[in-house]
Amino acid sequence: MTNNYLASYDFYAAAVELSTGQHGSFAEAIGNAYFVADNGNRQKLVDAFSEVFMRGYHFALDKNTNQTESV
């Protein structure tokens, strides 16, 4: 199973958000693992933890939207 509903940049943005530690240590570890994984293992992380990546993506998107609105 592959997640084709987000672009690779979106998963990267989600991993950045998750790696902040603001969403728990497990999510932080998943985000950090994404950065050091090769492409095949990145896909495995996304497939196994798609809900975590979607949560991170939505938080990142919300932060970006709020920053844009306040400028």
All heavy atoms as TSV, in Angstrom:
chain	resi	resn	atom	element	x	y	z
A	1	MET	N	N	0.839	-1.177	0.000
A	1	MET	CA	C	0.000	0.000	0.000
A	1	MET	C	C	0.887	1.245	0.000
A	1	MET	O	O	1.812	1.360	0.782
A	1	MET	CB	C	-0.872	-0.011	1.245
A	1	MET	CG	C	-1.738	1.189	1.399
A	1	MET	SD	S	-2.697	1.064	2.911
A	1	MET	CE	C	-2.808	2.779	3.298
A	2	THR	N	N	0.611	2.167	-0.873
A	2	THR	CA	C	1.366	3.418	-0.896
A	2	THR	C	C	0.415	4.584	-0.711
A	2	THR	O	O	-0.736	4.524	-1.113
A	2	THR	CB	C	2.137	3.593	-2.213
A	2	THR	OG1	O	1.224	3.480	-3.300
A	2	THR	CG2	C	3.240	2.584	-2.352
A	3	ASN	N	N	0.914	5.626	-0.088
A	3	ASN	CA	C	0.141	6.849	0.105
A	3	ASN	C	C	0.460	7.792	-1.029
A	3	ASN	O	O	1.552	8.319	-1.100
A	3	ASN	CB	C	0.509	7.500	1.440
A	3	ASN	CG	C	-0.110	6.775	2.596
A	3	ASN	OD1	O	-1.282	6.475	2.554
A	3	ASN	ND2	N	0.671	6.503	3.616
A	4	ASN	N	N	-0.489	8.005	-1.906
A	4	ASN	CA	C	-0.279	8.892	-3.036
A	4	ASN	C	C	-1.054	10.189	-2.895
A	4	ASN	O	O	-1.117	10.967	-3.816
A	4	ASN	CB	C	-0.679	8.185	-4.337
A	4	ASN	CG	C	0.220	7.006	-4.619
A	4	ASN	OD1	O	1.407	7.068	-4.374
A	4	ASN	ND2	N	-0.355	5.936	-5.118
A	5	TYR	N	N	-1.659	10.415	-1.747
A	5	TYR	CA	C	-2.484	11.604	-1.587
A	5	TYR	C	C	-1.678	12.819	-1.156
A	5	TYR	O	O	-2.179	13.920	-1.163
A	5	TYR	CB	C	-3.635	11.348	-0.617
A	5	TYR	CG	C	-3.227	10.636	0.653
A	5	TYR	CD1	C	-2.776	11.348	1.758
A	5	TYR	CD2	C	-3.285	9.254	0.735
A	5	TYR	CE1	C	-2.391	10.714	2.912
A	5	TYR	CE2	C	-2.908	8.611	1.893
A	5	TYR	CZ	C	-2.470	9.341	2.979
A	5	TYR	OH	O	-2.087	8.693	4.118
A	6	LEU	N	N	-0.429	12.639	-0.751
A	6	LEU	CA	C	0.457	13.749	-0.429
A	6	LEU	C	C	1.726	13.631	-1.262
A	6	LEU	O	O	2.172	12.532	-1.571
A	6	LEU	CB	C	0.844	13.736	1.054
A	6	LEU	CG	C	-0.251	13.988	2.076
A	6	LEU	CD1	C	0.320	13.879	3.484
A	6	LEU	CD2	C	-0.892	15.340	1.880
A	7	ALA	N	N	2.306	14.763	-1.598
A	7	ALA	CA	C	3.573	14.780	-2.324
A	7	ALA	C	C	4.717	14.520	-1.349
A	7	ALA	O	O	4.554	14.650	-0.127
A	7	ALA	CB	C	3.756	16.128	-3.004
A	8	SER	N	N	5.868	14.164	-1.876
A	8	SER	CA	C	7.010	13.871	-1.001
A	8	SER	C	C	7.372	15.076	-0.143
A	8	SER	O	O	7.763	14.923	1.015
A	8	SER	CB	C	8.210	13.398	-1.818
A	8	SER	OG	O	8.609	14.392	-2.738
A	9	TYR	N	N	7.214	16.286	-0.669
A	9	TYR	CA	C	7.480	17.477	0.142
A	9	TYR	C	C	6.521	17.563	1.327
A	9	TYR	O	O	6.892	17.998	2.413
A	9	TYR	CB	C	7.383	18.759	-0.683
A	9	TYR	CG	C	7.564	19.980	0.185
A	9	TYR	CD1	C	8.833	20.372	0.592
A	9	TYR	CD2	C	6.460	20.695	0.659
A	9	TYR	CE1	C	9.015	21.471	1.429
A	9	TYR	CE2	C	6.635	21.791	1.493
A	9	TYR	CZ	C	7.906	22.160	1.877
A	9	TYR	OH	O	8.080	23.236	2.711
A	10	ASP	N	N	5.258	17.153	1.111
A	10	ASP	CA	C	4.277	17.173	2.194
A	10	ASP	C	C	4.682	16.226	3.315
A	10	ASP	O	O	4.536	16.548	4.490
A	10	ASP	CB	C	2.892	16.807	1.673
A	10	ASP	CG	C	2.364	17.812	0.660
A	10	ASP	OD1	O	2.725	19.002	0.757
A	10	ASP	OD2	O	1.592	17.391	-0.219
A	11	PHE	N	N	5.201	15.052	2.950
A	11	PHE	CA	C	5.676	14.116	3.971
A	11	PHE	C	C	6.894	14.689	4.685
A	11	PHE	O	O	7.040	14.527	5.900
A	11	PHE	CB	C	6.009	12.752	3.358
A	11	PHE	CG	C	4.782	11.986	2.955
A	11	PHE	CD1	C	4.540	11.693	1.627
A	11	PHE	CD2	C	3.873	11.555	3.906
A	11	PHE	CE1	C	3.405	10.985	1.258
A	11	PHE	CE2	C	2.734	10.848	3.551
A	11	PHE	CZ	C	2.507	10.569	2.219
A	12	TYR	N	N	7.742	15.374	3.944
A	12	TYR	CA	C	8.899	16.013	4.570
A	12	TYR	C	C	8.441	17.091	5.561
A	12	TYR	O	O	8.936	17.160	6.688
A	12	TYR	CB	C	9.806	16.631	3.494
A	12	TYR	CG	C	11.024	17.297	4.074
A	12	TYR	CD1	C	12.152	16.551	4.404
A	12	TYR	CD2	C	11.043	18.665	4.317
A	12	TYR	CE1	C	13.273	17.154	4.950
A	12	TYR	CE2	C	12.155	19.278	4.863
A	12	TYR	CZ	C	13.269	18.518	5.178
A	12	TYR	OH	O	14.373	19.116	5.729
A	13	ALA	N	N	7.471	17.904	5.155
A	13	ALA	CA	C	6.937	18.936	6.041
A	13	ALA	C	C	6.312	18.305	7.282
A	13	ALA	O	O	6.465	18.818	8.399
A	13	ALA	CB	C	5.915	19.789	5.298
A	14	ALA	N	N	5.622	17.189	7.104
A	14	ALA	CA	C	5.039	16.477	8.239
A	14	ALA	C	C	6.135	15.973	9.171
A	14	ALA	O	O	6.023	16.089	10.395
A	14	ALA	CB	C	4.184	15.314	7.750
A	15	ALA	N	N	7.207	15.425	8.602
A	15	ALA	CA	C	8.315	14.915	9.419
A	15	ALA	C	C	8.988	16.041	10.188
A	15	ALA	O	O	9.362	15.864	11.357
A	15	ALA	CB	C	9.328	14.179	8.539
A	16	VAL	N	N	9.135	17.195	9.559
A	16	VAL	CA	C	9.711	18.351	10.254
A	16	VAL	C	C	8.845	18.705	11.457
A	16	VAL	O	O	9.346	18.914	12.562
A	16	VAL	CB	C	9.851	19.565	9.298
A	16	VAL	CG1	C	10.169	20.833	10.070
A	16	VAL	CG2	C	10.906	19.292	8.247
A	17	GLU	N	N	7.539	18.764	11.251
A	17	GLU	CA	C	6.618	19.091	12.338
A	17	GLU	C	C	6.674	18.032	13.441
A	17	GLU	O	O	6.738	18.365	14.627
A	17	GLU	CB	C	5.187	19.215	11.798
A	17	GLU	CG	C	4.145	19.484	12.851
A	17	GLU	CD	C	4.323	20.801	13.582
A	17	GLU	OE1	O	4.853	21.767	13.006
A	17	GLU	OE2	O	3.919	20.869	14.755
A	18	LEU	N	N	6.673	16.778	13.060
A	18	LEU	CA	C	6.709	15.707	14.053
A	18	LEU	C	C	8.006	15.730	14.847
A	18	LEU	O	O	8.004	15.443	16.056
A	18	LEU	CB	C	6.532	14.350	13.368
A	18	LEU	CG	C	5.182	14.111	12.705
A	18	LEU	CD1	C	5.222	12.815	11.913
A	18	LEU	CD2	C	4.057	14.098	13.727
A	19	SER	N	N	9.100	16.057	14.202
A	19	SER	CA	C	10.404	16.011	14.858
A	19	SER	C	C	10.594	17.126	15.890
A	19	SER	O	O	11.569	17.117	16.631
A	19	SER	CB	C	11.527	16.060	13.821
A	19	SER	OG	O	11.578	17.320	13.206
A	20	THR	N	N	9.635	18.052	15.979
A	20	THR	CA	C	9.746	19.125	16.977
A	20	THR	C	C	9.547	18.614	18.393
A	20	THR	O	O	9.916	19.295	19.346
A	20	THR	CB	C	8.711	20.236	16.718
A	20	THR	OG1	O	7.396	19.700	16.892
A	20	THR	CG2	C	8.882	20.849	15.339
A	21	GLY	N	N	8.929	17.453	18.544
A	21	GLY	CA	C	8.656	16.917	19.867
A	21	GLY	C	C	7.366	17.430	20.477
A	21	GLY	O	O	7.010	17.029	21.580
A	22	GLN	N	N	6.650	18.272	19.780
A	22	GLN	CA	C	5.401	18.843	20.296
A	22	GLN	C	C	4.226	17.875	20.222
A	22	GLN	O	O	3.157	18.187	20.732
A	22	GLN	CB	C	5.053	20.117	19.529
A	22	GLN	CG	C	6.056	21.229	19.723
A	22	GLN	CD	C	5.714	22.453	18.895
A	22	GLN	OE1	O	4.894	22.409	17.992
A	22	GLN	NE2	N	6.359	23.558	19.217
A	23	HIS	N	N	4.418	16.728	19.613
A	23	HIS	CA	C	3.330	15.768	19.419
A	23	HIS	C	C	3.637	14.434	20.096
A	23	HIS	O	O	3.054	13.416	19.747
A	23	HIS	CB	C	3.062	15.578	17.924
A	23	HIS	CG	C	2.877	16.881	17.215
A	23	HIS	ND1	N	1.742	17.644	17.346
A	23	HIS	CD2	C	3.719	17.593	16.428
A	23	HIS	CE1	C	1.877	18.751	16.638
A	23	HIS	NE2	N	3.067	18.746	16.069
A	24	GLY	N	N	4.563	14.470	21.016
A	24	GLY	CA	C	4.928	13.269	21.754
A	24	GLY	C	C	6.236	12.681	21.259
A	24	GLY	O	O	6.686	12.942	20.141
A	25	SER	N	N	6.851	11.897	22.129
A	25	SER	CA	C	8.169	11.347	21.806
A	25	SER	C	C	8.110	10.295	20.706
A	25	SER	O	O	9.046	10.170	19.918
A	25	SER	CB	C	8.828	10.769	23.061
A	25	SER	OG	O	8.030	9.746	23.619
A	26	PHE	N	N	7.006	9.546	20.624
A	26	PHE	CA	C	6.889	8.545	19.559
A	26	PHE	C	C	6.825	9.238	18.200
A	26	PHE	O	O	7.532	8.857	17.260
A	26	PHE	CB	C	5.654	7.670	19.778
A	26	PHE	CG	C	5.498	6.602	18.734
A	26	PHE	CD1	C	6.290	5.481	18.763
A	26	PHE	CD2	C	4.565	6.738	17.720
A	26	PHE	CE1	C	6.157	4.489	17.790
A	26	PHE	CE2	C	4.424	5.764	16.751
A	26	PHE	CZ	C	5.221	4.632	16.788
A	27	ALA	N	N	5.984	10.264	18.086
A	27	ALA	CA	C	5.875	11.004	16.828
A	27	ALA	C	C	7.205	11.664	16.489
A	27	ALA	O	O	7.602	11.706	15.316
A	27	ALA	CB	C	4.760	12.050	16.925
A	28	GLU	N	N	7.908	12.162	17.500
A	28	GLU	CA	C	9.223	12.763	17.271
A	28	GLU	C	C	10.198	11.737	16.701
A	28	GLU	O	O	10.943	12.031	15.754
A	28	GLU	CB	C	9.766	13.330	18.578
A	28	GLU	CG	C	11.116	13.986	18.432
A	28	GLU	CD	C	11.647	14.549	19.749
A	28	GLU	OE1	O	11.039	14.299	20.803
A	28	GLU	OE2	O	12.682	15.243	19.708
A	29	ALA	N	N	10.179	10.525	17.246
A	29	ALA	CA	C	11.073	9.468	16.757
A	29	ALA	C	C	10.738	9.086	15.319
A	29	ALA	O	O	11.645	8.862	14.503
A	29	ALA	CB	C	10.988	8.248	17.669
A	30	ILE	N	N	9.456	9.042	14.987
A	30	ILE	CA	C	9.039	8.730	13.614
A	30	ILE	C	C	9.510	9.831	12.664
A	30	ILE	O	O	10.035	9.554	11.585
A	30	ILE	CB	C	7.506	8.559	13.535
A	30	ILE	CG1	C	7.042	7.372	14.376
A	30	ILE	CG2	C	7.041	8.415	12.093
A	30	ILE	CD1	C	7.600	6.041	13.968
A	31	GLY	N	N	9.341	11.080	13.071
A	31	GLY	CA	C	9.800	12.196	12.245
A	31	GLY	C	C	11.301	12.158	12.022
A	31	GLY	O	O	11.779	12.346	10.898
A	32	ASN	N	N	12.050	11.907	13.070
A	32	ASN	CA	C	13.511	11.835	12.939
A	32	ASN	C	C	13.947	10.644	12.097
A	32	ASN	O	O	14.910	10.747	11.324
A	32	ASN	CB	C	14.158	11.783	14.326
A	32	ASN	CG	C	14.068	13.107	15.046
A	32	ASN	OD1	O	14.038	14.160	14.421
A	32	ASN	ND2	N	14.009	13.062	16.359
A	33	ALA	N	N	13.258	9.524	12.234
A	33	ALA	CA	C	13.590	8.341	11.441
A	33	ALA	C	C	13.381	8.603	9.951
A	33	ALA	O	O	14.146	8.113	9.110
A	33	ALA	CB	C	12.746	7.146	11.887
A	34	TYR	N	N	12.363	9.394	9.619
A	34	TYR	CA	C	12.088	9.726	8.222
A	34	TYR	C	C	13.288	10.405	7.569
A	34	TYR	O	O	13.602	10.134	6.407
A	34	TYR	CB	C	10.854	10.631	8.155
A	34	TYR	CG	C	10.414	10.956	6.754
A	34	TYR	CD1	C	9.555	10.106	6.070
A	34	TYR	CD2	C	10.839	12.111	6.099
A	34	TYR	CE1	C	9.138	10.399	4.784
A	34	TYR	CE2	C	10.427	12.411	4.823
A	34	TYR	CZ	C	9.576	11.555	4.169
A	34	TYR	OH	O	9.171	11.831	2.893
A	35	PHE	N	N	13.982	11.271	8.327
A	35	PHE	CA	C	15.112	12.010	7.766
A	35	PHE	C	C	16.305	11.123	7.433
A	35	PHE	O	O	17.042	11.414	6.495
A	35	PHE	CB	C	15.569	13.113	8.721
A	35	PHE	CG	C	14.527	14.169	8.947
A	35	PHE	CD1	C	14.172	14.539	10.221
A	35	PHE	CD2	C	13.899	14.793	7.881
A	35	PHE	CE1	C	13.223	15.516	10.439
A	35	PHE	CE2	C	12.939	15.768	8.086
A	35	PHE	CZ	C	12.606	16.126	9.370
A	36	VAL	N	N	16.515	10.085	8.193
A	36	VAL	CA	C	17.703	9.256	7.979
A	36	VAL	C	C	17.422	8.001	7.150
A	36	VAL	O	O	18.355	7.301	6.767
A	36	VAL	CB	C	18.367	8.864	9.324
A	36	VAL	CG1	C	18.855	10.103	10.047
A	36	VAL	CG2	C	17.431	8.053	10.190
A	37	ALA	N	N	16.152	7.744	6.863
A	37	ALA	CA	C	15.786	6.546	6.108
A	37	ALA	C	C	16.038	6.741	4.612
A	37	ALA	O	O	15.950	7.849	4.094
A	37	ALA	CB	C	14.313	6.217	6.336
A	38	ASP	N	N	16.339	5.623	3.933
A	38	ASP	CA	C	16.406	5.680	2.476
A	38	ASP	C	C	14.970	5.704	1.933
A	38	ASP	O	O	14.008	5.590	2.682
A	38	ASP	CB	C	17.218	4.513	1.915
A	38	ASP	CG	C	16.636	3.148	2.248
A	38	ASP	OD1	O	15.413	3.041	2.517
A	38	ASP	OD2	O	17.398	2.170	2.253
A	39	ASN	N	N	14.824	5.868	0.623
A	39	ASN	CA	C	13.491	6.027	0.037
A	39	ASN	C	C	12.562	4.858	0.331
A	39	ASN	O	O	11.382	5.060	0.617
A	39	ASN	CB	C	13.585	6.258	-1.473
A	39	ASN	CG	C	14.097	7.644	-1.806
A	39	ASN	OD1	O	13.980	8.554	-0.988
A	39	ASN	ND2	N	14.663	7.805	-2.979
A	40	GLY	N	N	13.065	3.648	0.252
A	40	GLY	CA	C	12.236	2.474	0.515
A	40	GLY	C	C	11.742	2.435	1.952
A	40	GLY	O	O	10.574	2.142	2.219
A	41	ASN	N	N	12.639	2.747	2.877
A	41	ASN	CA	C	12.242	2.744	4.280
A	41	ASN	C	C	11.386	3.954	4.637
A	41	ASN	O	O	10.541	3.869	5.528
A	41	ASN	CB	C	13.465	2.649	5.187
A	41	ASN	CG	C	14.028	1.252	5.187
A	41	ASN	OD1	O	13.285	0.268	5.174
A	41	ASN	ND2	N	15.342	1.142	5.187
A	42	ARG	N	N	11.565	5.054	3.937
A	42	ARG	CA	C	10.659	6.190	4.132
A	42	ARG	C	C	9.236	5.778	3.777
A	42	ARG	O	O	8.290	6.108	4.488
A	42	ARG	CB	C	11.076	7.382	3.268
A	42	ARG	CG	C	12.215	8.159	3.824
A	42	ARG	CD	C	12.528	9.358	2.969
A	42	ARG	NE	N	13.641	10.089	3.572
A	42	ARG	CZ	C	14.236	11.107	3.013
A	42	ARG	NH1	N	13.841	11.545	1.832
A	42	ARG	NH2	N	15.225	11.712	3.634
A	43	GLN	N	N	9.103	5.087	2.668
A	43	GLN	CA	C	7.767	4.647	2.249
A	43	GLN	C	C	7.175	3.691	3.274
A	43	GLN	O	O	5.985	3.750	3.581
A	43	GLN	CB	C	7.816	3.998	0.865
A	43	GLN	CG	C	6.445	3.673	0.318
A	43	GLN	CD	C	5.579	4.908	0.131
A	43	GLN	OE1	O	6.003	5.854	-0.518
A	43	GLN	NE2	N	4.396	4.898	0.700
A	44	LYS	N	N	8.001	2.823	3.836
A	44	LYS	CA	C	7.512	1.895	4.862
A	44	LYS	C	C	7.042	2.653	6.096
A	44	LYS	O	O	6.025	2.301	6.707
A	44	LYS	CB	C	8.599	0.893	5.240
A	44	LYS	CG	C	8.871	-0.124	4.147
A	44	LYS	CD	C	10.014	-1.053	4.519
A	44	LYS	CE	C	10.337	-1.983	3.369
A	44	LYS	NZ	N	11.488	-2.848	3.657
A	45	LEU	N	N	7.774	3.690	6.488
A	45	LEU	CA	C	7.353	4.508	7.623
A	45	LEU	C	C	6.013	5.183	7.343
A	45	LEU	O	O	5.110	5.181	8.194
A	45	LEU	CB	C	8.405	5.580	7.931
A	45	LEU	CG	C	9.657	5.127	8.651
A	45	LEU	CD1	C	10.714	6.231	8.621
A	45	LEU	CD2	C	9.341	4.750	10.089
A	46	VAL	N	N	5.876	5.751	6.154
A	46	VAL	CA	C	4.636	6.423	5.784
A	46	VAL	C	C	3.480	5.432	5.743
A	46	VAL	O	O	2.384	5.718	6.233
A	46	VAL	CB	C	4.800	7.150	4.436
A	46	VAL	CG1	C	3.462	7.628	3.900
A	46	VAL	CG2	C	5.762	8.318	4.589
A	47	ASP	N	N	3.718	4.249	5.198
A	47	ASP	CA	C	2.661	3.239	5.130
A	47	ASP	C	C	2.251	2.768	6.524
A	47	ASP	O	O	1.069	2.604	6.810
A	47	ASP	CB	C	3.111	2.038	4.295
A	47	ASP	CG	C	3.200	2.353	2.817
A	47	ASP	OD1	O	2.628	3.374	2.379
A	47	ASP	OD2	O	3.864	1.584	2.096
A	48	ALA	N	N	3.227	2.560	7.386
A	48	ALA	CA	C	2.937	2.023	8.716
A	48	ALA	C	C	2.331	3.071	9.642
A	48	ALA	O	O	1.531	2.734	10.520
A	48	ALA	CB	C	4.218	1.451	9.337
A	49	PHE	N	N	2.706	4.320	9.461
A	49	PHE	CA	C	2.276	5.377	10.385
A	49	PHE	C	C	1.601	6.529	9.640
A	49	PHE	O	O	1.833	7.695	9.941
A	49	PHE	CB	C	3.473	5.888	11.196
A	49	PHE	CG	C	4.177	4.801	11.954
A	49	PHE	CD1	C	5.421	4.344	11.540
A	49	PHE	CD2	C	3.597	4.217	13.066
A	49	PHE	CE1	C	6.070	3.334	12.220
A	49	PHE	CE2	C	4.236	3.203	13.763
A	49	PHE	CZ	C	5.471	2.763	13.338
A	50	SER	N	N	0.751	6.195	8.695
A	50	SER	CA	C	0.122	7.228	7.865
A	50	SER	C	C	-0.690	8.217	8.700
A	50	SER	O	O	-0.695	9.418	8.408
A	50	SER	CB	C	-0.742	6.604	6.777
A	50	SER	OG	O	-1.754	5.789	7.347
A	51	GLU	N	N	-1.346	7.739	9.755
A	51	GLU	CA	C	-2.140	8.644	10.589
A	51	GLU	C	C	-1.241	9.661	11.291
A	51	GLU	O	O	-1.606	10.828	11.442
A	51	GLU	CB	C	-2.941	7.867	11.640
A	51	GLU	CG	C	-3.971	6.932	11.049
A	51	GLU	CD	C	-3.387	5.560	10.705
A	51	GLU	OE1	O	-2.232	5.282	11.088
A	51	GLU	OE2	O	-4.078	4.791	10.032
A	52	VAL	N	N	-0.065	9.231	11.730
A	52	VAL	CA	C	0.877	10.124	12.406
A	52	VAL	C	C	1.372	11.178	11.417
A	52	VAL	O	O	1.425	12.375	11.742
A	52	VAL	CB	C	2.057	9.335	13.012
A	52	VAL	CG1	C	3.091	10.269	13.631
A	52	VAL	CG2	C	1.557	8.331	14.044
A	53	PHE	N	N	1.702	10.750	10.201
A	53	PHE	CA	C	2.160	11.706	9.190
A	53	PHE	C	C	1.050	12.672	8.793
A	53	PHE	O	O	1.307	13.867	8.611
A	53	PHE	CB	C	2.712	10.982	7.962
A	53	PHE	CG	C	4.125	10.529	8.139
A	53	PHE	CD1	C	4.408	9.250	8.567
A	53	PHE	CD2	C	5.188	11.385	7.897
A	53	PHE	CE1	C	5.714	8.828	8.751
A	53	PHE	CE2	C	6.498	10.986	8.076
A	53	PHE	CZ	C	6.761	9.693	8.506
A	54	MET	N	N	-0.182	12.191	8.695
A	54	MET	CA	C	-1.290	13.083	8.364
A	54	MET	C	C	-1.505	14.108	9.470
A	54	MET	O	O	-1.751	15.280	9.196
A	54	MET	CB	C	-2.574	12.288	8.117
A	54	MET	CG	C	-2.569	11.537	6.801
A	54	MET	SD	S	-2.312	12.584	5.352
A	54	MET	CE	C	-3.744	13.641	5.434
A	55	ARG	N	N	-1.389	13.688	10.712
A	55	ARG	CA	C	-1.529	14.631	11.825
A	55	ARG	C	C	-0.431	15.686	11.750
A	55	ARG	O	O	-0.690	16.879	11.881
A	55	ARG	CB	C	-1.479	13.886	13.159
A	55	ARG	CG	C	-1.682	14.810	14.337
A	55	ARG	CD	C	-1.710	14.063	15.626
A	55	ARG	NE	N	-0.381	13.512	15.894
A	55	ARG	CZ	C	-0.099	12.699	16.901
A	55	ARG	NH1	N	-1.046	12.295	17.706
A	55	ARG	NH2	N	1.128	12.277	17.085
A	56	GLY	N	N	0.798	15.248	11.523
A	56	GLY	CA	C	1.908	16.188	11.391
A	56	GLY	C	C	1.710	17.132	10.226
A	56	GLY	O	O	1.981	18.334	10.337
A	57	TYR	N	N	1.229	16.605	9.119
A	57	TYR	CA	C	0.989	17.436	7.938
A	57	TYR	C	C	-0.063	18.501	8.232
A	57	TYR	O	O	0.108	19.674	7.876
A	57	TYR	CB	C	0.555	16.572	6.751
A	57	TYR	CG	C	0.148	17.385	5.561
A	57	TYR	CD1	C	1.099	18.084	4.818
A	57	TYR	CD2	C	-1.183	17.478	5.188
A	57	TYR	CE1	C	0.720	18.856	3.720
A	57	TYR	CE2	C	-1.563	18.244	4.103
A	57	TYR	CZ	C	-0.608	18.924	3.369
A	57	TYR	OH	O	-0.986	19.693	2.292
A	58	HIS	N	N	-1.147	18.111	8.888
A	58	HIS	CA	C	-2.206	19.072	9.186
A	58	HIS	C	C	-1.734	20.149	10.162
A	58	HIS	O	O	-2.084	21.315	10.006
A	58	HIS	CB	C	-3.461	18.364	9.695
A	58	HIS	CG	C	-4.191	17.646	8.614
A	58	HIS	ND1	N	-4.838	18.300	7.591
A	58	HIS	CD2	C	-4.350	16.327	8.372
A	58	HIS	CE1	C	-5.372	17.417	6.770
A	58	HIS	NE2	N	-5.093	16.214	7.218
A	59	PHE	N	N	-0.930	19.766	11.147
A	59	PHE	CA	C	-0.362	20.767	12.053
A	59	PHE	C	C	0.572	21.709	11.294
A	59	PHE	O	O	0.550	22.923	11.511
A	59	PHE	CB	C	0.394	20.105	13.202
A	59	PHE	CG	C	-0.491	19.751	14.364
A	59	PHE	CD1	C	-0.920	18.453	14.549
A	59	PHE	CD2	C	-0.878	20.710	15.281
A	59	PHE	CE1	C	-1.726	18.106	15.615
A	59	PHE	CE2	C	-1.681	20.390	16.360
A	59	PHE	CZ	C	-2.109	19.078	16.528
A	60	ALA	N	N	1.404	21.172	10.416
A	60	ALA	CA	C	2.324	22.002	9.631
A	60	ALA	C	C	1.550	22.938	8.715
A	60	ALA	O	O	1.886	24.120	8.582
A	60	ALA	CB	C	3.273	21.120	8.823
A	61	LEU	N	N	0.515	22.423	8.088
A	61	LEU	CA	C	-0.315	23.234	7.198
A	61	LEU	C	C	-0.999	24.345	7.983
A	61	LEU	O	O	-1.053	25.497	7.538
A	61	LEU	CB	C	-1.352	22.341	6.507
A	61	LEU	CG	C	-2.159	22.939	5.379
A	61	LEU	CD1	C	-1.248	23.345	4.234
A	61	LEU	CD2	C	-3.193	21.939	4.905
A	62	ASP	N	N	-1.490	24.018	9.164
A	62	ASP	CA	C	-2.149	25.013	10.012
A	62	ASP	C	C	-1.152	26.102	10.437
A	62	ASP	O	O	-1.488	27.285	10.414
A	62	ASP	CB	C	-2.759	24.338	11.228
A	62	ASP	CG	C	-3.608	25.293	12.053
A	62	ASP	OD1	O	-4.453	25.998	11.457
A	62	ASP	OD2	O	-3.419	25.332	13.278
A	63	LYS	N	N	0.055	25.707	10.808
A	63	LYS	CA	C	1.071	26.690	11.173
A	63	LYS	C	C	1.389	27.611	10.006
A	63	LYS	O	O	1.503	28.820	10.170
A	63	LYS	CB	C	2.360	26.001	11.622
A	63	LYS	CG	C	2.340	25.510	13.017
A	63	LYS	CD	C	3.695	24.937	13.387
A	63	LYS	CE	C	3.723	24.450	14.811
A	63	LYS	NZ	N	5.030	23.859	15.152
A	64	ASN	N	N	1.528	27.024	8.824
A	64	ASN	CA	C	1.832	27.807	7.628
A	64	ASN	C	C	0.701	28.774	7.302
A	64	ASN	O	O	0.938	29.927	6.974
A	64	ASN	CB	C	2.110	26.878	6.448
A	64	ASN	CG	C	2.639	27.625	5.248
A	64	ASN	OD1	O	3.306	28.640	5.387
A	64	ASN	ND2	N	2.350	27.132	4.063
A	65	THR	N	N	-0.527	28.317	7.438
A	65	THR	CA	C	-1.685	29.167	7.170
A	65	THR	C	C	-1.746	30.310	8.171
A	65	THR	O	O	-1.978	31.463	7.802
A	65	THR	CB	C	-2.986	28.344	7.240
A	65	THR	OG1	O	-2.913	27.291	6.267
A	65	THR	CG2	C	-4.201	29.200	6.945
A	66	ASN	N	N	-1.513	30.020	9.445
A	66	ASN	CA	C	-1.557	31.062	10.462
A	66	ASN	C	C	-0.449	32.081	10.271
A	66	ASN	O	O	-0.645	33.270	10.495
A	66	ASN	CB	C	-1.478	30.447	11.863
A	66	ASN	CG	C	-2.755	29.742	12.247
A	66	ASN	OD1	O	-3.817	30.024	11.715
A	66	ASN	ND2	N	-2.654	28.802	13.164
A	67	GLN	N	N	0.722	31.638	9.853
A	67	GLN	CA	C	1.824	32.559	9.613
A	67	GLN	C	C	1.524	33.461	8.423
A	67	GLN	O	O	1.838	34.640	8.424
A	67	GLN	CB	C	3.132	31.802	9.379
A	67	GLN	CG	C	3.683	31.166	10.625
A	67	GLN	CD	C	4.904	30.310	10.334
A	67	GLN	OE1	O	5.288	30.118	9.192
A	67	GLN	NE2	N	5.489	29.750	11.387
A	68	THR	N	N	0.909	32.908	7.395
A	68	THR	CA	C	0.565	33.672	6.204
A	68	THR	C	C	-0.501	34.718	6.522
A	68	THR	O	O	-0.444	35.845	6.058
A	68	THR	CB	C	0.059	32.735	5.086
A	68	THR	OG1	O	1.060	31.763	4.827
A	68	THR	CG2	C	-0.231	33.501	3.814
A	69	GLU	N	N	-1.480	34.347	7.353
A	69	GLU	CA	C	-2.557	35.273	7.689
A	69	GLU	C	C	-2.081	36.416	8.553
A	69	GLU	O	O	-2.612	37.515	8.494
A	69	GLU	CB	C	-3.683	34.525	8.402
A	69	GLU	CG	C	-4.439	33.593	7.489
A	69	GLU	CD	C	-5.467	32.750	8.247
A	69	GLU	OE1	O	-5.507	32.816	9.490
A	69	GLU	OE2	O	-6.210	32.027	7.576
A	70	SER	N	N	-1.071	36.183	9.388
A	70	SER	CA	C	-0.628	37.224	10.306
A	70	SER	C	C	0.354	38.203	9.670
A	70	SER	O	O	0.726	39.180	10.289
A	70	SER	CB	C	-0.008	36.593	11.553
A	70	SER	OG	O	1.163	35.888	11.215
A	71	VAL	N	N	0.759	37.946	8.436
A	71	VAL	CA	C	1.706	38.851	7.763
A	71	VAL	C	C	0.964	39.954	7.065
A	71	VAL	O	O	-0.111	39.933	6.680
A	71	VAL	CB	C	2.583	38.072	6.743
A	71	VAL	CG1	C	3.427	39.017	5.931
A	71	VAL	CG2	C	3.421	37.075	7.479
